[in-house]
Amino acid sequence: MAEFFDREYTAKEAYGRLYTYARKYRGRLIIGLLAGSITAGSWIPLFQVIQPLLKQFQAAGIVQQAETPAVSDKAVPDDSGSRGRSPSSSELDAEGIDGLPAWMFSVERYANNLGITFRDAEGRMTGQLLILAIVIVPLVLLLKIVTLYINQYCLRWAGARVVQDFRVTMFAHLQEQSLTFFGKTDVGQLMSRSMSDPQIVDYVIAHTLADIFRAPFEILVAFGFVIYFAVSNEMIETLILVMVGFPLFMLPLTALGTKIRRWSRQALHRISFIASKMHENLTCIRVVKAYHTEAYEIGRYHQVNRDYFKTVMKTVRLELLITPAIEVMGIFLVFVFVVYCFFRKIAIHQIAPMLVPFLVAYRPVKQLGKVQAQIERGRAALARIFSLLDYDSCLPVAANPVPKTSFDDRIRFEHVDFRYKPDGDLTVKDAHFEIPRGSVLAVVGGTGSGKTTIANLLVRFYDPAAGRVTMDGIDLRDIDISSLRNLVGVVTQETVLFNDTIAANIAYGSPNATREQIVEVAKLANAHDFIMAQPEGYDKIVGEKGFTLSGGERQRVAIARALLKNPPILILDEATSALDTVTERLVQDAINRLMKNRTTFAIAHRLSTVRNADMILVLDRGVIIERGTHDQLLAQNGAYSRLCEMQS
């Protein structure tokens, strides 16, 4: 299925923008283009000698017929007395080599100067010419092979670089999007769009582009010679017939191209859905195992693959129709042309120089038929790529963002409203409070009350729908985003680690950290002992999302990471709620060290972790219904007091 940001692009828009990516590699593209033109241009000498050679063979046939002994002794010379007389050498020259291109005479004169003769006294080919042809023809073929290799290599190199740029650009674009975008988009779909779709474009550029550049030159050379020959031999009427009929080859391409593009785009959507299902399943594999639903998941995956297969085969059927359709059209046009020549009594040596170029052009025309299918598939892929690149949900950047290197006074929420969808309900309503520097503010409330949303507004993952959040009196929207993020550290309940070493995960975000610093913060986070208990120590690979570590171990690695970053502002999002009592004690001890001399925004379900907070906010459906210290809120005998009673 299509994403909410998908739209259509014309071929001009899609491939015009593709050229902007390929333009910086135009040197290689030009070399490949020139090599392709040389490959195509090597046909011109062959086209030029077709008619003279046919006339030469015709003259040789006359000579052979004249030299054959008379069957009947009663043969009587005709009145002219010419029966049985062989044509003279001058007559053979006039009849046999008439129409040879000028370069042939130059080559022959140069060869004669070297003692090489192409023709004997009677105009027949000599052995020397035959030997020379045996040497020259392989050289010409070698030239074609070399230029073809250069043509394909340069274009495939440029294509691979363009696709590399595509992938990097798409990845960078995704990094810049807001969390709102990722909340509305399936991650598996994004992965497929960023990996599989550029692969289609890779094929178009690396493989099809070589044919696109070479085939038109071959067709152009063939057409150019046909036009030249028809004008030189006053065959304008025949030329008009040919030029009107030949474009009919393109009818199958035009008729099938649109359908191929539509089904190709649907196939790309289906393969994205397959990637999405795979990502979802592997991410939730613990649940699948726990509920023993492996067979159910296999059935679902089989169904989406079957749907993809059906879509692909519809595209394949259309692609396979192109070549036979072109061939049928070609046979029909040749038949019409032969019938025309028959009734106009045009000799074979007169039309052969026009037919041979068309036979040569037939292969590249058929190639263009396959290329057309690939172009339509590429256009569908480009439309999906550019749809993603053209959608921008990045947080707005101030014209002159304020660099902020320190947190000096306080953070203020000034009557903040927030909703996740433009037409949705408010998740946070009229939030108004402040967090002085060095204080601890705790937020409690039921699930869905807006606690995490407020934390996300504090770190500017989102912008308020109304009101503003300030730091030292400066609106967060006016602060340089990198400066703001450097001032804030986050430890969440669901700690996500990268599939790398423990040391690399601790040093994530602090690339210049030394091993000594990593070990020091690990000790402060109560993580050093369990790390050293591992055979690989700090070099142990933690697996996907820290799979090989326990929940408490992952939390302590995350705390060590935050300690190494050493931010002045700390956000703790239910960092101990999923831990057992013993592990919680270790983690809480590490958190206490982390909170020391920092401004802390703490979200907690377990109220024991917020008893010593300087201020506690109680949220209900996005509204702050109570505020105060632990003792003050207990004295009010309200919602906070009831929460404490329930947990006790």
N, C-alpha and C positions, 0 to 999 in steps of 0.2 A: 504494500500500500504506500501511497505517496505521503511524504511528510508535509506539515503545514506550510513550509516555506518553499516548496517546489513550484516551479513555473516553467513554461515553455520558452525555448530560444530558437530563433531562426538559424539556418545553416550559416548565414553571414555573421550573425552575432557570435555563435559558438566557435566557429573556426577562425573568425577575426580575432577573438580574444585568445584563442590558442596560439595564434601567430605572435601575439605580444610576449608570450612565454618563450617562443622559439627564436625570437628576433636576436637575442644576445648570442645565439649560436649560429648566426647567419653565415659566418665564414665557412663552417663545415657544410651548411646547407647549400651554399653557392658551389663549393667544390663538388658535392654530390650531384647537384643539378647540371653542372658542366660535364661531368663524367657521363651522366645519363644522356645528354645531348650528343656527345661523341659516339656513344654506343648506337644511338638511333641514326646518326648521320652516316654511319658506315654502310647503310643500305643504298645511298645515292648512286655510287658508281655502278652497282648492280642494275639499278633501274635504267641507267643511261645506256647500257650495252644490250638490253633485251631485244629491242627492235632490230638493230644492226645484226646481231647474231642470228635471229630468226631469218632475216633476209639472206644472210650468208649461207645458212643451211638450205634455204630455198634455191639459191644459185648453185650450190654443190649438187643438189638433186637434179638440176637441169643438165649440169656437166655429165653426171653419171648416166643420165638417160641418153645423152647425145653419144657417149662413148660405147653404149651397148650395141653389139652387132645386130644388124637387121634380121628379123625372123624370116622374112620372105625375100627371095631373090627377085621378086617382081616389083620390089619397091622402086618407085620412079621419083627422081628429084622433082621438087616443086618448081614453079616458074622462077622463084627467086634464087634457086640453086643453093639454098642454105641448109637443106635437110642433111643431118648427120654432122654438121660443122660444130665444133666446140666453140663456146664463147671465148673471145680473146681476153687477155689479162686486163686490158683496159676496160672491157665490158664488165668483167668481174669486179674490178675496183669500183666502177660506177654503180653496179647493182648490189655488190656484196658488202661494201663498207660505207655505203651512203648512210648518213645519219649518225656515225660514230661521234662521240663528244670530242671536242678539241684536245682535251688532255690526253686522249688515246694516241693521237698523232704525235704529240710531244714526247710521250713515253716511248713510242716506237722509234722515233728519230734518235732519242738518247740511247736506246738499246742498240740500234744499228751502229752508232759511233763506238760502242763497246764490243762490236762484232757479234751481237745477238740479233737474229732475225726472227720476227714473229710470223711472217708469211713467205711462202715460196713464190716462184714466178707466176704460178696460176692462182695465187690468193689463198692457198690452203695453210692451216696452222702447222708450224714446224715443231720438231721435237724439243728444240731449245725453249720455245714458248711454253710447252707442256711442263718441262722441268722447272722453269721459272714459276709457273703457276703453282706447282706442287710445293715450292718453297714459300711463295708469297701468301697463298691462302691460309696456311697455318699461322703466319705472322699476323695477318688480319684478324683471324680468330683469337689469337693471343691478345691483340689490342682490345678486342671486344670483351674478353674475359677480365682483363685488368681494369678497364673502365667500368665494367659492371660491378666488380668487387669494390672499387672506390666509391661508386654510386651508392651501393647498399650499406657499406661500412659507415660512411660519413652520415648518412641519414639515420641509420640505427643508433649511432653514437649520439647524435643530436636528440633523437627521440627519447633515448634512455635518460639523458640529462633533463629534458623537459618534464618527464614524468617524475623524476626525483624532485624537481622544483615544485611540482604540483603537490606531492605528498607533504613536503616540508611546509608549504604555504597553508595547506588545509589543516595540518597539525597545529601550526602557529595560530591560525584563525580560531580553532576550537579552544585553545588555551586562553584566548582573550574574551570568550563569551561569558555571560553572567550565569549564575546558578539557575536563574529562571529558565534559560534556554535548555539546560540539561534536565530540568524538571519536566519539560514537555517533550523531550526527545529520547528515543530508545538508544542506549549506548551501543548495542549490537548493530543497529542500523547505521550509526555514525562510523563504526569501525569498518563495515563493509563499504560504505561510501568513500571512505578515505583510503582503502586498500584495493578493493576489487575494481572499482570504477576507473581509477588511474591505470589499472592493468589493461583495461579495454583501450584506453587512449594510447598506452604504450604500444599495443599491437598496431593500432592505426598509424602511429608515427613511425615506429621502427620497421614495420613490414609493409604496410600499405603505402606509406609515403614514398617509398622507393618506386613502386609501380605508378603512383600518381605523377611523379616527376618524369619517369622514363617513358611510360606508355603514351602520354600526350605528344612527346617529341617524335616518337615513332609514327604516330598517326599524322602529325603535322608534316613530317618529311614525306610520307606517302601522299598526302593530299597536295602538298606543294608540288611534287613532281607531276601528279596527274594534271593539275592546273597548267603547269608549264608545258607539258606535252600536248595537251589539248589546244592551247593557244598557238603553239608553234606549228601544229599540224592542221589548224583550222577545223577543229572538231568541237566547236562551241556547243552545238546542239547536244552532242553526246555528253559533254561535260555537265550541261544543265541537268540532263536526265540522271546522271550519276550523283550529282550534288543534292538533288531533290530526294533521291531514293535512299542514300546512305544514312541520313539522320534517322530513318525509320528504325535503325538498329537500337536507338536510344529509347524507343517506346517501352520495351519490357522494363528497362531500368526505372523509368519515370513511374510506370504503373505499380511496380512492386516496392519501390523505395519507401514510400510513405508507410505502407503496412509493416515493412521490416522494422522501421524506426519505432513504430508504436509497440510492436511485440517485443522488441529488444529492450525498450524502457521498462516494460512490465516484467521482463525476465530479470532485469537488474533489481527491481523492487523485490522480486521473489527471492533472489539470492541474498539480498540484505536481510530478509525475514529469516532465512536459514541461519545466517550468522548471528542474528539476534537470539534465536532459539538456542543455539549452541552456547552463546555467552550466558544466557539466563540459566540454563541447566547447570553449567559448570560452576557458576557463581553460587547457586543454591544446592550444590550436590549434597551437602549435609542433610538438608530437608528431604531430598529425594531418597537418600539412604534410610533416613529415620522412618519414613512412611512407606518404604518398600514399593515405590512407584516407578521403578526402572522400566518395567514393561509399558506402562502408560506413557512415559516420556519418549520411549523408542517409537511407540505408535504415533505420537504427535510429530516427532521429527520425520518419520517416514512419510506422513501426510504432506508436510510442507515441501519435502523433496519431490514427492510425486507431482505436486502442483507446479513446482519449478520445471520439472521434466516436460510437462505438457506445454508450458509456455515456450521453452527452448525449442521443442520440436516444431511448433508452429512457425517459429522464426527460421528454423533450418529448412522446412519445406518451401518457404518463400524464397530463401536464398538459392536452393537447388533448382528452382524454376527459372532463374535468371539465365543461366548458360544455355539450356535447351531452347528457351524462348528466343535468345539471340541467334542461335544456330538455325532455327526454323525460319526466322525472319531473313537471315542471310541467304539461305537456299532459295527462298522465294524471290528475293531481289536479284540474285544471280540468274535465275530462270527467266525473269522478266527482261533482264539485260541481254541475255543470249537470244531470246526471241526478237528483241528489237534489232540486234545486229544482223540476224538472219534476214529479216525483211528489208533492212537497209543495205544488204549485201556488203557488209563491212568485213574485210579480210582479217584472218587471225593475227597476222603480224601488225595489223593496224590497232587492234584492241588489246593485244597482250600487254603492251607497256602500260596500259591503264588498269588491267586486271591484276597483274602481279603486285603492284603496290597495295591494292585493296586486300589481296590475300595476305600480304605482310602485315597490313594494319588490322586484319581480323583478330590475330592473337592479342594485341594490346587492347582492342575493343572488348574482347571477351574478358580480359583482365579487369578492365574498368567496370565490367558487370559485377565481378566479385568485389572490386574495390568499393563500388556503390553500396553494396550491402554492409561492408565494414565501416564506410563513412556514416551510414545511418545508425549503426550500432555505436560508433564513436560519438555521434551527435547526441544520442540518448544519454550516454555516459557523461559527456561534457555538460549537458543540461542539468544533470543531478549534481555535478561538481560545482558549477557556477551558481546554482540555486543555494547551495550551502555557503559558498564564499560571499554571495551578495546579501545574505541575511546577517544582520549585525544587531546583536543584543548586548553589546558591550556597555558597561556603565559609562555615562558621559564624562568626559575629561574637561576640567576647567581650562579656560583659555590661557591662564597664567597660574598653574598649580603651585601651591605653597610647599616648599620643601620643609620637612619637619624631622628633626634629628633627636628630639627629646620630648618627654611628656612632663610638663612643669606644674600644672595646677589641677584641673578637673575635667571630667567628661560630663556633658549635660544632654539629656533627652528633653527636647522642648516641644511638648504637645504633639508627639509623633503618632501618625496613623500609618498602617501598612496593610496592603492586600497583595496576594500572589497573582491574581488575575485582574485585569482592568475592570471587569464587570463583576468580580467576586466580592464576597463578604470581607469585612475588615478582620485581619488576624490580630492586629494590635490596634488598640483604640486609645487615643489621647494619653500616651505614655509620657509622664513628666517626672523626672528625677535626675539626680546628679551623683557622680562617683568621685569624691576628692582623691587626690594623689595619695597613695600609700594605704588607702582604706580597702576593706573587703565588703563587697555588696553581693548578697545572695538572693536568688530568685527561686521560689517554690510554687508549686501548683500542679494540678492534674495534667494528664496527657492531653496535648492539643491546646493548652492554655496560652501558648505563645512565648514560652521561655526561650527556646532555641532561636526563634525568630528575632527576639531582641538582641541575642548574642550576635546573630548574623548582621544585624543593622550596625552593631558596634564596630565590627571589623569591616564593614561596608561590602558585604557580599551582595546586599541589596540597598536601594535608596528608598527613603520614606515616601509614601504617597502624599503626606502632609506633615508639616512641622519640620524639624531639623535636629541632627545630632552634631554636637560641637566638641572639639578638643582644644582646650585652652582658648576658648572663644572663637575658634575657626571652624566653620562648617566642614564636615568630613568631605563633602563634595568638592571643596576648594583645596584640599590637601593632596599632594602628590601621592598616588595610590601605592607606589613602592615604599615611600617613606612611612605611610600609615601601617602597611603590613609588617614592616621591620620593627615597629613599636609594639606589636601584638603577638603573643604566643597562644596557641590553642591546644588543649588536651581534651579529647572527646571520649565518650563511653565506648564507642566502636572504633578502636584504634586500627588504622590501616597502615601496614608496613609494605615496603616495596620488596620485590623478589630479589634481594641483594643480601650482603653480609650485615651482621648486627652493627658493625662499626659504620658502614655506609649509611644505614638507617638513622643512627644517632647523629651522624654528621650531615644529614640531609638539611639543606638550607644554610649550612655553615661550611662551605667548600674548603676553606682555609684552615680548618681545625686540625690540630696535630693528634697523634695517637695518645699522647699524654693527657690532653684535654678531654678526649673521648672517655678515657678510663676514669678520669677524675669525676666527670658528671655522672658516669654510670655508678660509681660508688655512692654519690649523693642521692641517686635515685633508687638505691637498694637493688641494683641490677648486676653489679660486678660479680657477686658470688655465683648466681645461676649461669652467667655468661662463661665464667671460667670453668664451670662444671661440664661444659660442652667440650667434646674432643677438639673442635676447631677453634674454640674460644670466640674472640671477636670477629673471626673470619667465617663463622658459620652462616650459611645461606638460610634465611628464615622461611623461604617458600612463598607461594602466592598469598598475599595479604597477611604474612606472618603465620602461615598455617602450622608450622612446626613448633610454635611457641604457645604456651597457655595464655589465657586472657590476662592474668596478672603480670606475666612476663612481658607481654606486648605493651601493657600500660606503663610499665617501668621503663621500657625502651623509649616510649613516647615522651615520658617525663624527662628522661635524660636528654632527649632531642630538644625539648623546650628549655632545659637548663643551659644547654650549650648555646642556644640562640641568645639567651639572657635578655628577654624583652622586659620593658618596664611595666607593661600591661599584660595580664594573664586571664584567659578565659578557660574555665573548667566546666565542661558540659557533662555532668553526671559521671565523672571520671571513675567512681568507685562503686556504682550501683549494681554492677553485674559480678562482683567479686565475692568470694567466701570471706569469712571473718578474719582468718589468719592472713590471707593475701591482702585484704583490705587494710589491715593494720600496717603492713609493709608499704603499700602504695600510699596510704594516708600520711605516713611518716615522710615519704619522699615528697608528697605534695606540700606538706608543711615547710619543708626546706625550699621548695620551689616558690612558695608564696611569700617567703621572707623578703621584706623590703620591696614588695611589688604591689601594684594596684590590681586587685583581683575581682573578676566577675564570675561568680560561681553559681551553677545550676545544679540542684540536687533533689533527688527523691528521698534519700535518707536524711532526715532532718538533723541527725547527730553530726553531720559534716558541716552544718552552717550555724551551730549554736553560738560560735564566737564571732560571727559576722558583725560589722559595724552597722549594717542596715540590711533588713530582709524585706523583699517585696513579695507579696502574695498575689498571684495572677489567677484570673478566672475568665476564660473565653476572651483573652486579649486585654482585659481591663485590670488595672491594679486596684484591688479591693482592700488591701491592708498594707501598711508599711510600718517599720519600727525594728527595734532590737528583739532578740529572742524573748527576754523577760517582758518587754512592753506588749508584744503580741500575745503572749500567754495571758497577760492581765486583761486583755480585751475580750478574751473568751469567745473569739470568733472563728473564722475559717482555719487560721493557723493553729489555734488551740485544738480544734477537732482533728487536724492532720497529725498533730503530736500524739493525741490520744489513740488514734487508729494505729500508729506505728508502735506505740508502747504496749 
